[in-house]
Structures are given as structure tokens and as C-alpha cells.
């Protein structure tokens, strides 16, 4: 068996990914090439071969940050990642090669964003879950399965005159305006607009933006992409002053209806911290809770430091960021957030 670092796409790589049940969009080579690398990060797309046939994939992104240190992530700018392997022997080969690369690049840690835990002695987070709603091709069936309170919220939004449109790059400016405003309110540095543009351009048939309008004004936005029967709600925001007319409910319902008709089998509401407000909101839809097994290898002699917004040591910085002018956070945020993929 050999493990290659692939610097250009090979047809057999994506063929293998598309055949693996746990594969996500971020496992495709196009994610590394068109999303990760243009944002200034080096990627290592590992492919295991046996008898000339691909039997495993592991996408790695090297993050070098003066603020947050050097580390590997599988996969950057995604909720998912981690190795795809046909058997434990292949998995071990990919894992060991990842450690070699991390040591060569003086990384303090590797973050594997798994769903199924790796069978190694690794630190594992247990505070993150994703929420997935099973879909049928008939939106009316899904509607009937929703709680009455959810249907009432959606009707309330419709009676208030809210409407939803969907599209691609032509809606990006409105999406980014809403999303960056909400990130500022949360004290979180925003990603650069070119990240979202890169996803739309690399996967034009698999990514959509949804906007909810009030009297012609965009008041909420959702960015969703699909792969392998999973529609993944990746980024979203609603202007808080409109919360009383429930735009978030109508926005998500419009996306659910769209992807149900499109043929998706699951609607992934996205990653949440257990018992957070987002987590509670997603549970109300009847979504199935799936634990995320984020695991960490650390270089010998180094302590694990997980970079997360709710870490107490960043609390003062979060509050300071909220007080910054919005225009400034839109300019400065991308320089910080690219170290937090």
C-alpha cells in the first residue's frame, strides 16, 4: 500500500469519494483546490492506493496562525472531514501519514472532524452535534409531521408578508450583508466573501442561497449545499429585529421544501453546541441528533488548545469585537477568521 499527496485531481479520487456512504462535499478534491487553497492555506489531499486502486482518502489543511498556532484540520471550512477508508489497515496508513506530515510542518495538533470516532487514543470533544431531518419527495408529508407549533410559526411568517427567493451568486451580496451583520453581533470575525463565492463557483449545481424578504428588504439568509443525498445548511443568519415575525422558520421551511423536491434524503441543520439556543431550535423540527466525534492528535510535549469562541480566555476579545464598527469588522474579520476554519 502507498499513500500519495495529490496536488492535482485524478478521476479515481472523486469516484472513490462518491461511493463512500459517509463522504461529504469537503472530501472532494475540488474543495481543497477551489475553497481551501485560494484562502491562503496549504492542503494535503492524501490518497491511499492498493494494487493501483484508491482505497482511502484524507483531506488535510495546514493552518499557520500567529494568533492560534500551527495545526492540521480535516477538513477546513467544513463541519465534516476525517478519513474515508475501506478497512482498518487503510485507515491506519492514512492516520500515520497525517501524523508524519504534521510533525514535518511543526504542527501542534491535528483536528479530525469525524462522525464515526477513529479507533485511536485521541482526545475527543463531546459538546458538538448535528441535527438531521429525514426527507421524503413529498413536502406535504414532511409538513404533516411537523409539530403544530412549527406550522403555526411558518404560517405566522407568511401572514406577515414574508417571502423567500432562492438562487446562486446573484444573491451573494445580500447574503453576505446579513450574515456579517449577525456575526458582528455575536462577536465573531466573519469569513471573507470570496469563501462563499468559491463554493458557489466550484459547486454551482450543488449550492444554493435562500433569502427571506419583508416588503422587499432581505432580512434573513441561508447558504446550503448538497452531496450524497444530504442537504447541509452551512451558514445562516436573520436580522434580530424581525424575530417576532419568525423569518427563520419560513427560511428553513423553504429550504427543506426545495431540497425534498430536489431528491435529498436528509436536511442537515448544521453543527450546534449541545443545549444552545440553536440546538433547541433545530430539535423543534423533529431532527435526529447525531454526535460529532471531533478528535485531536497532539504533538508529544504539547498540550491541546482548542480554538473556540466560547473559550473563556477569548471572552474579553469577543466583547471588544462586538463594540467595533461593523464596517471595520467586515474589513478585518477575514484576516482573523481564516485562522479559524
C-alpha positions as CSV (number, residue, x, y, z in Angstrom):
1,X,0.0,0.0,0.0
2,X,1.1,3.5,-0.7
3,X,-0.2,6.9,0.4
4,X,0.1,9.8,-2.1
5,X,-0.2,13.5,-1.7
6,X,-2.3,14.6,-4.6
7,X,-1.6,18.1,-5.9
8,X,-4.0,17.7,-8.9
9,X,-7.2,15.9,-9.3
10,X,-7.4,12.4,-10.6
11,X,-10.7,10.9,-11.8
12,X,-10.4,7.9,-9.4
13,X,-10.3,10.2,-6.3
14,X,-13.8,11.6,-6.7
15,X,-15.1,8.3,-7.9
16,X,-14.0,6.7,-4.6
17,X,-15.5,9.6,-2.6
18,X,-18.9,9.3,-4.3
19,X,-19.0,5.6,-3.5
20,X,-18.4,6.1,0.3
21,X,-21.6,6.4,2.4
22,X,-20.1,8.8,4.9
23,X,-18.5,11.1,2.3
24,X,-19.3,14.8,2.3
25,X,-18.7,17.6,-0.2
26,X,-15.5,18.6,1.6
27,X,-13.9,15.2,0.7
28,X,-13.9,16.1,-3.0
29,X,-10.6,17.3,-4.4
30,X,-12.4,20.5,-5.7
31,X,-12.9,21.6,-2.1
32,X,-9.2,21.6,-1.4
33,X,-8.4,23.2,-4.7
34,X,-11.1,25.8,-5.1
35,X,-12.1,26.6,-1.5
36,X,-9.1,26.0,0.8
37,X,-6.1,26.9,-1.3
38,X,-7.4,30.3,-2.6
39,X,-7.8,31.4,1.0
40,X,-4.0,31.0,1.5
41,X,-3.8,27.6,3.1
42,X,-1.7,24.6,2.0
43,X,-3.6,21.4,1.6
44,X,-2.5,17.8,1.6
45,X,-5.0,15.6,-0.2
46,X,-4.0,12.1,0.9
47,X,-5.0,9.1,-1.2
48,X,-4.2,5.5,-0.2
49,X,-3.7,3.0,-3.1
50,X,-3.6,-0.7,-3.1
51,X,-2.8,-2.6,-6.3
52,X,-3.2,0.7,-8.1
53,X,-6.8,1.2,-6.8
54,X,-7.9,4.0,-4.4
55,X,-8.9,2.6,-1.1
56,X,-8.8,5.7,1.2
57,X,-8.9,9.5,1.2
58,X,-7.9,12.0,3.9
59,X,-8.1,15.8,3.1
60,X,-5.8,17.9,5.4
61,X,-5.4,21.6,5.6
62,X,-2.4,23.2,7.1
63,X,-3.3,26.2,9.3
64,X,-0.5,28.6,10.2
65,X,-1.6,31.4,12.5
66,X,0.3,33.8,14.8
67,X,-2.8,34.1,16.9
68,X,-3.9,30.4,17.1
69,X,-0.8,28.4,16.3
70,X,0.1,25.8,13.7
71,X,-2.2,22.8,13.2
72,X,-3.8,20.5,10.7
73,X,-7.6,20.2,10.1
74,X,-9.6,17.7,8.2
75,X,-11.4,19.5,6.7
76,X,-11.2,23.2,6.8
77,X,-14.3,25.4,6.3
78,X,-16.5,22.4,6.8
79,X,-18.3,20.8,9.7
80,X,-17.1,17.4,8.5
81,X,-14.0,15.7,7.2
82,X,-11.8,13.0,8.6
83,X,-10.6,9.9,6.7
84,X,-12.6,7.7,4.4
85,X,-11.2,4.2,4.3
86,X,-12.2,0.8,3.1
87,X,-10.7,-1.0,6.1
88,X,-8.7,-0.5,9.3
89,X,-5.4,-1.2,7.6
90,X,-6.1,1.7,5.1
91,X,-7.3,3.9,8.0
92,X,-4.1,3.3,9.9
93,X,-1.9,4.1,6.9
94,X,-3.7,7.5,6.3
95,X,-3.6,8.3,10.0
96,X,0.1,7.6,10.3
97,X,0.9,9.7,7.2
98,X,-1.1,12.6,8.7
99,X,1.0,12.5,11.8
100,X,4.2,12.4,9.8
101,X,3.1,15.5,7.8
102,X,2.1,17.3,11.0
103,X,5.5,16.7,12.5
104,X,7.3,17.7,9.3
105,X,5.3,21.0,9.3
106,X,5.8,21.6,13.1
107,X,2.1,21.4,13.9
108,X,0.9,21.2,17.5
109,X,-2.2,19.2,16.7
110,X,-4.5,17.6,14.1
111,X,-8.3,18.0,14.3
112,X,-10.2,15.2,12.7
113,X,-13.8,16.2,12.1
114,X,-15.4,12.8,12.2
115,X,-18.9,11.4,12.6
116,X,-17.6,7.9,13.4
117,X,-14.7,8.0,16.0
118,X,-11.3,6.9,15.0
119,X,-10.1,3.8,17.0
120,X,-7.1,5.5,18.5
121,X,-6.1,7.1,21.8
122,X,-7.2,10.7,20.9
123,X,-8.8,13.5,22.8
124,X,-12.5,13.7,21.8
125,X,-14.9,16.6,22.1
126,X,-18.5,15.7,23.1
127,X,-20.1,19.1,23.0
128,X,-20.9,19.3,19.3
129,X,-23.8,17.6,17.5
130,X,-25.5,18.0,14.1
131,X,-29.3,17.8,13.6
132,X,-30.7,16.0,10.6
133,X,-34.3,15.8,9.4
134,X,-35.3,12.8,7.1
135,X,-36.9,14.0,3.9
136,X,-39.4,12.5,1.5
137,X,-40.1,13.6,-2.1
138,X,-43.5,15.0,-1.0
139,X,-43.2,18.2,1.1
140,X,-46.8,17.7,2.3
141,X,-45.8,14.6,4.1
142,X,-43.0,16.5,5.9
143,X,-45.4,19.3,6.7
144,X,-47.8,16.9,8.4
145,X,-45.0,15.5,10.6
146,X,-44.0,18.9,11.9
147,X,-45.2,20.0,15.3
148,X,-48.3,22.2,15.3
149,X,-46.2,25.0,16.9
150,X,-43.8,24.8,14.0
151,X,-46.5,25.0,11.4
152,X,-48.0,28.0,13.2
153,X,-44.7,29.8,13.2
154,X,-44.4,29.3,9.4
155,X,-47.9,30.5,8.8
156,X,-47.3,33.5,11.0
157,X,-44.3,34.5,8.8
158,X,-46.4,34.1,5.7
159,X,-49.3,36.1,7.1
160,X,-46.7,38.9,7.9
161,X,-46.0,39.1,4.2
162,X,-42.6,37.4,4.3
163,X,-41.4,35.7,1.1
164,X,-38.4,33.6,0.2
165,X,-36.4,33.5,-3.0
166,X,-33.5,31.2,-3.9
167,X,-30.6,31.4,-6.3
168,X,-26.9,31.5,-6.6
169,X,-24.2,34.1,-7.0
170,X,-26.7,36.9,-7.7
171,X,-27.9,36.7,-4.1
172,X,-24.4,36.6,-2.5
173,X,-24.2,40.3,-1.8
174,X,-27.5,40.3,0.2
175,X,-26.5,37.1,2.0
176,X,-23.1,38.4,3.0
177,X,-24.5,41.7,4.2
178,X,-27.0,39.9,6.6
179,X,-24.5,37.2,7.7
180,X,-21.7,39.6,8.5
181,X,-24.0,41.8,10.5
182,X,-25.1,38.9,12.6
183,X,-21.5,37.7,13.1
184,X,-20.6,41.2,14.4
185,X,-23.5,41.0,16.9
186,X,-22.2,37.6,18.1
187,X,-18.6,38.9,18.4
188,X,-17.3,36.5,15.8
189,X,-14.9,37.5,13.0
190,X,-16.5,36.9,9.6
191,X,-15.1,34.8,6.8
192,X,-14.2,36.7,3.5
193,X,-16.9,36.9,0.9
194,X,-14.6,35.1,-1.5
195,X,-15.1,31.9,0.6
196,X,-18.8,31.7,-0.3
197,X,-18.2,32.8,-3.9
198,X,-15.6,29.9,-4.2
199,X,-18.2,27.4,-3.0
200,X,-20.8,28.7,-5.4
201,X,-18.4,28.6,-8.4
202,X,-16.8,25.2,-7.6
203,X,-20.2,23.6,-7.0
204,X,-22.8,25.6,-9.0
205,X,-25.2,22.7,-9.2
206,X,-24.9,21.7,-5.5
207,X,-25.1,25.1,-3.7
208,X,-27.9,27.5,-3.1
209,X,-28.6,30.7,-1.3
210,X,-32.1,31.4,0.2
211,X,-33.2,34.9,1.2
212,X,-36.3,35.8,3.1
213,X,-37.8,39.3,2.4
214,X,-40.0,41.7,4.3
215,X,-41.6,44.2,2.0
216,X,-38.8,43.7,-0.5
217,X,-36.0,44.0,2.1
218,X,-33.8,41.0,2.7
219,X,-34.0,40.1,6.5
220,X,-32.6,36.6,6.6
221,X,-30.3,34.3,4.6
222,X,-29.3,30.7,4.4
223,X,-26.4,29.1,2.5
224,X,-27.0,25.4,1.7
225,X,-25.0,22.8,-0.3
226,X,-25.7,19.2,-1.1
227,X,-23.8,16.0,-1.6
228,X,-24.6,12.3,-1.4
229,X,-28.3,12.9,-0.6
230,X,-27.5,15.3,2.2
231,X,-28.6,19.0,2.0
232,X,-26.4,20.8,4.5
233,X,-27.4,24.1,5.9
234,X,-23.9,25.6,6.4
235,X,-24.3,29.3,7.1
236,X,-27.3,31.3,8.0
237,X,-28.5,34.5,9.8
238,X,-31.6,36.5,10.4
239,X,-31.8,40.2,11.4
240,X,-32.8,40.0,15.1
241,X,-35.3,43.0,14.9
242,X,-37.5,40.8,12.7
243,X,-37.6,37.8,15.1
244,X,-41.1,38.5,16.2
245,X,-42.5,37.5,12.8
246,X,-40.5,34.3,12.5
247,X,-38.4,34.7,9.4
248,X,-36.0,31.9,10.4
249,X,-38.9,29.4,10.4
250,X,-40.0,30.3,6.9
251,X,-36.5,30.4,5.6
252,X,-35.7,26.9,6.8
253,X,-39.0,25.5,5.6
254,X,-38.4,27.0,2.1
255,X,-35.0,25.2,2.0
256,X,-36.5,21.9,3.3
257,X,-39.2,22.0,0.7
258,X,-36.7,22.8,-2.1
259,X,-34.3,20.0,-1.3
260,X,-37.1,17.5,-0.7
261,X,-38.4,18.1,-4.2
262,X,-34.8,18.0,-5.4
263,X,-34.4,14.5,-4.1
264,X,-32.3,14.9,-1.0
265,X,-32.8,12.3,1.7
266,X,-31.7,14.4,4.7
267,X,-31.7,18.0,5.7
268,X,-28.8,18.8,7.9
269,X,-29.5,21.9,10.1
270,X,-25.8,22.2,10.9
271,X,-23.4,22.0,13.8
272,X,-24.6,23.1,17.2
273,X,-23.3,23.2,20.8
274,X,-25.4,20.9,23.0
275,X,-28.2,22.7,24.8
276,X,-27.5,26.0,23.0
277,X,-30.3,28.1,21.6
278,X,-29.6,26.9,18.0
279,X,-29.6,23.3,19.3
280,X,-33.1,23.8,20.8
281,X,-34.4,25.5,17.6
282,X,-33.3,22.5,15.5
283,X,-34.8,19.9,17.8
284,X,-38.2,21.6,17.4
285,X,-38.2,20.4,13.7
286,X,-38.1,16.8,14.8
287,X,-34.5,16.4,13.6
288,X,-32.4,13.5,14.6
289,X,-29.4,14.3,16.8
290,X,-26.1,13.0,15.6
291,X,-23.0,13.4,17.8
292,X,-19.9,14.8,16.1
293,X,-16.7,13.0,17.0
294,X,-14.1,15.7,16.8
295,X,-10.8,14.1,17.7
296,X,-7.4,15.5,18.3
297,X,-3.8,14.2,18.0
298,X,-1.3,16.4,19.8
299,X,2.5,16.5,19.2
300,X,4.4,14.9,22.1
301,X,5.2,17.6,24.7
302,X,2.4,19.9,23.7
303,X,-0.9,20.5,25.4
304,X,-4.1,20.5,23.4
305,X,-5.6,24.0,23.0
306,X,-9.0,24.0,21.2
307,X,-9.8,27.3,19.5
308,X,-13.5,28.0,20.0
309,X,-15.4,31.2,20.5
310,X,-16.9,30.1,23.9
311,X,-13.5,29.5,25.4
312,X,-13.3,31.8,28.5
313,X,-9.9,33.1,27.5
314,X,-11.4,34.7,24.4
315,X,-14.4,36.3,26.3
316,X,-12.9,39.8,26.5
317,X,-11.9,39.7,22.8
318,X,-15.5,38.7,21.8
319,X,-16.9,41.7,23.8
320,X,-14.4,44.0,22.2
321,X,-15.2,42.8,18.7
322,X,-19.0,43.5,19.3
323,X,-18.1,47.1,20.0
324,X,-16.1,47.6,16.8
325,X,-17.8,49.4,13.9
326,X,-19.5,47.0,11.5
327,X,-17.5,48.3,8.5
328,X,-14.3,47.6,10.4
329,X,-15.2,44.0,11.3
330,X,-16.1,43.3,7.6
331,X,-12.6,44.5,6.6
332,X,-10.6,43.0,9.5
333,X,-12.6,39.9,10.2
334,X,-11.4,37.8,7.2
335,X,-7.8,38.2,8.3
336,X,-8.6,36.6,11.6
337,X,-11.2,34.1,10.6
338,X,-9.1,32.4,8.0
339,X,-7.1,31.1,11.0
340,X,-10.4,29.7,12.4
341,X,-11.7,27.5,9.6
